[in-house]
Amino acid sequence: MSENKVAYITGGTKGIGFGIAKILLENGISVAFSGRKGEDVMKAEKELQQYSDKVLGVVSDVRNLQSEEEAIKSVINTFGRLDFVIANAGLGIFKPVDELSAEEWNDMIETNLTGVFYTLKASVEELKKTEGYYITISSLAGANFFENGTGYNASKFGVVGFTQAAMIDLRKYNIKATVIMPGSVATHFNGNVPSEKDSWKIQPEDMGNLVLDILKMNPRVLPSKIEFRASKPS
Ligand SMILES: NC(=O)c1ccc[n+]([C@@H]2O[C@H](COP(=O)([O-])OP(=O)(O)OC[C@H]3O[C@@H](n4cnc5c(N)ncnc54)[C@H](OP(=O)(O)O)[C@@H]3O)[C@@H](O)[C@H]2O)c1
C-alpha cells in the first residue's frame, strides 16, 4: 500500500500531527507536514528524519488559502504526487460564551473549520489524480457539547458535517473521506505539557496507527466517521 505514497498533514510540528507523521514515515510513506513558524517546522523535520528521510516540513497557516496552495505546490515539487491529506491543525479556547472574544471565536472557526476546507480546496485536484484519501481530525466535542465549549464545539460539530458532506461529493472521484473524532489525546493542546499524568489518554502514535489502519482498508469499504476514545478514561 505505502510504496511511493505521499501524505500531507497540517499541524505536524507536535501532538497528533507529529504522531501521525512518525507512524506513516515508519511505514514507508513520504510525509509533508505544516506548521506556522519556520523554526518549529525545522525542529520537527529534524526529529522526524530519525524515522525516514522522506520528510518535508512546510511553513503554512491553514487560515490562509494561498498559503495552503503554496504548501501543496511544495509537496508536488518535492514528491511528485499527493495521496493522503490529513487536516489536523487546530486549537481550543475554553471560556463561557459571554467572556469569549470575537477574536478568539474567529481564531477557532478559521483554524479548525475554515482551515479544513482550505486544505481540501488546495489539494483536491491532486487527490483526484491519485484517487486519494482526505481525513479530518474533529473531536468527541464534535458530537457532545459542554460548558465553556461554544466556539470549540461549533468548530468541531462543523468539521463533522463538512467532512460527511465532502465524503459524498468526493467518492464520485474515488476519493475517500473520513472524520476522526478523538477523545483526550496526550498532546500540547490547550497548554498541556504531556507527562506521566497523561498515560491513560490516547497517545499521538495511537492516532498514527489508526490513520494507517484506515488507509490500509480494502478500497471497497469506507469508515466515514470514527469515534476514538481512551478505553479507561481517568
Ligand atoms: N489533544 C486532544 O485531546 C484532542 C482531542 C480531540 C481532537 N483534537 C484535535 O486534534 C488536532 C491536533 O491537536 P493536538 O492535540 O495535536 O494539539 P497540539 O499539540 O497543540 O498541536 C497542534 C498543531 O496544530 C498546528 N497549528 C495550529 N494552528 C495552526 C494553523 N493556523 N496553521 C497550521 N498549523 C497550525 C500547531 O503547529 P504550530 O503551533 O507549530 O503552528 C501544531 O502542530 C486539533 O484539531 C485538535 O482540535 C485534540
The ligand as an SDF file (V2000), in Angstrom:
LIG
                    3D

 48 52  0  0  0  0  0  0  0  0999 V2000
   -5.4490   16.7010   22.2880 N   0  0  0  0  0  0  0  0  0  0  0  0
   -6.7030   16.3220   22.3680 C   0  0  0  0  0  0  0  0  0  0  0  0
   -7.1650   15.8560   23.4310 O   0  0  0  0  0  0  0  0  0  0  0  0
   -7.5830   16.4150   21.1550 C   0  0  0  0  0  0  0  0  0  0  0  0
   -8.8030   15.7230   21.1940 C   0  0  0  0  0  0  0  0  0  0  0  0
   -9.6450   15.7840   20.0850 C   0  0  0  0  0  0  0  0  0  0  0  0
   -9.2600   16.4940   18.9750 C   0  0  0  0  0  0  0  0  0  0  0  0
   -8.0730   17.1730   18.9580 N   0  0  0  0  0  0  0  0  0  0  0  0
   -7.7370   17.9140   17.7550 C   0  0  0  0  0  0  0  0  0  0  0  0
   -6.5190   17.4000   17.2410 O   0  0  0  0  0  0  0  0  0  0  0  0
   -5.8910   18.3970   16.4360 C   0  0  0  0  0  0  0  0  0  0  0  0
   -4.4160   18.4950   16.8100 C   0  0  0  0  0  0  0  0  0  0  0  0
   -4.3290   18.9850   18.1400 O   0  0  0  0  0  0  0  0  0  0  0  0
   -3.2230   18.4640   19.1750 P   0  0  0  0  0  0  0  0  0  0  0  0
   -3.9550   17.8820   20.3070 O   0  0  0  0  0  0  0  0  0  0  0  0
   -2.1900   17.6600   18.4930 O   0  0  0  0  0  0  0  0  0  0  0  0
   -2.6510   19.8770   19.6770 O   0  0  0  0  0  0  0  0  0  0  0  0
   -1.1640   20.4800   19.7070 P   0  0  0  0  0  0  0  0  0  0  0  0
   -0.2250   19.5310   20.3630 O   0  0  0  0  0  0  0  0  0  0  0  0
   -1.3320   21.8420   20.3000 O   0  0  0  0  0  0  0  0  0  0  0  0
   -0.7760   20.6100   18.1580 O   0  0  0  0  0  0  0  0  0  0  0  0
   -1.4700   21.4810   17.3160 C   0  0  0  0  0  0  0  0  0  0  0  0
   -0.8120   21.5110   15.9560 C   0  0  0  0  0  0  0  0  0  0  0  0
   -1.5980   22.3640   15.0890 O   0  0  0  0  0  0  0  0  0  0  0  0
   -0.7340   23.3260   14.4990 C   0  0  0  0  0  0  0  0  0  0  0  0
   -1.4740   24.5510   14.1730 N   0  0  0  0  0  0  0  0  0  0  0  0
   -2.2540   25.3140   14.9820 C   0  0  0  0  0  0  0  0  0  0  0  0
   -2.7740   26.3470   14.2940 N   0  0  0  0  0  0  0  0  0  0  0  0
   -2.3320   26.2190   13.0120 C   0  0  0  0  0  0  0  0  0  0  0  0
   -2.5280   26.9510   11.8130 C   0  0  0  0  0  0  0  0  0  0  0  0
   -3.3110   28.0540   11.8000 N   0  0  0  0  0  0  0  0  0  0  0  0
   -1.9290   26.5270   10.6770 N   0  0  0  0  0  0  0  0  0  0  0  0
   -1.1390   25.4250   10.6830 C   0  0  0  0  0  0  0  0  0  0  0  0
   -0.9050   24.6890   11.7780 N   0  0  0  0  0  0  0  0  0  0  0  0
   -1.4990   25.0870   12.9320 C   0  0  0  0  0  0  0  0  0  0  0  0
    0.3890   23.5390   15.5040 C   0  0  0  0  0  0  0  0  0  0  0  0
    1.5360   23.9790   14.8240 O   0  0  0  0  0  0  0  0  0  0  0  0
    2.3350   25.3430   15.1590 P   0  0  0  0  0  0  0  0  0  0  0  0
    1.9380   25.7690   16.5490 O   0  0  0  0  0  0  0  0  0  0  0  0
    3.7560   24.9340   15.0330 O   0  0  0  0  0  0  0  0  0  0  0  0
    1.8900   26.2840   14.0940 O   0  0  0  0  0  0  0  0  0  0  0  0
    0.5840   22.1000   15.9960 C   0  0  0  0  0  0  0  0  0  0  0  0
    1.4160   21.3970   15.1130 O   0  0  0  0  0  0  0  0  0  0  0  0
   -6.6930   19.6840   16.6390 C   0  0  0  0  0  0  0  0  0  0  0  0
   -7.5700   19.8880   15.5540 O   0  0  0  0  0  0  0  0  0  0  0  0
   -7.4830   19.4010   17.9160 C   0  0  0  0  0  0  0  0  0  0  0  0
   -8.6790   20.1410   17.9740 O   0  0  0  0  0  0  0  0  0  0  0  0
   -7.2440   17.1440   20.0250 C   0  0  0  0  0  0  0  0  0  0  0  0
  1  2  1  0
  2  3  2  0
  2  4  1  0
  4  5  1  0
  4 48  2  0
  5  6  2  0
  6  7  1  0
  7  8  2  0
  8  9  1  0
  8 48  1  0
  9 10  1  0
  9 46  1  0
 10 11  1  0
 11 12  1  0
 11 44  1  0
 12 13  1  0
 13 14  1  0
 14 15  2  0
 14 16  1  0
 14 17  1  0
 17 18  1  0
 18 19  2  0
 18 20  1  0
 18 21  1  0
 21 22  1  0
 22 23  1  0
 23 24  1  0
 23 42  1  0
 24 25  1  0
 25 26  1  0
 25 36  1  0
 26 27  1  0
 26 35  1  0
 27 28  2  0
 28 29  1  0
 29 30  1  0
 29 35  2  0
 30 31  1  0
 30 32  2  0
 32 33  1  0
 33 34  2  0
 34 35  1  0
 36 37  1  0
 36 42  1  0
 37 38  1  0
 38 39  2  0
 38 40  1  0
 38 41  1  0
 42 43  1  0
 44 45  1  0
 44 46  1  0
 46 47  1  0
M  CHG  2   8   1  16  -1
M  END
$$$$
